[in-house]
Amino acid sequence: MINQLLETISTQGLSGTLLVLALVVIFFLYKETKSERNARMTDIKQVWQEDIRFRGELKALLDTILEILRSKK
């Protein structure tokens, strides 16, 4: 099957060669885009975890401030 494909491409000349080159480039660009997307997802997860930690610290700080204000009455 591959031999038939290569034979068909070779009979097409330059247009067949360019078609194969375009398909190879598309494949590698897709692979690169996929790895970049995974890296972005990892970044988003890290930011989300930091946001959750920050909100927890902020809640604890506000609770402490409210506790101090209530004890002064």
Contacts in CASP RR format, 6 or more apart in sequence:
PFRMAT RR
TARGET T0000
AUTHOR 0000-0000-0000
METHOD contacts of the structure
MODEL  1
MINQLLETISTQGLSGTLLVLALVVIFFLYKETKSERNARMTDIKQVWQE
DIRFRGELKALLDTILEILRSKK
9 16 0 8 1.000
9 17 0 8 1.000
9 19 0 8 1.000
9 20 0 8 1.000
12 19 0 8 1.000
END
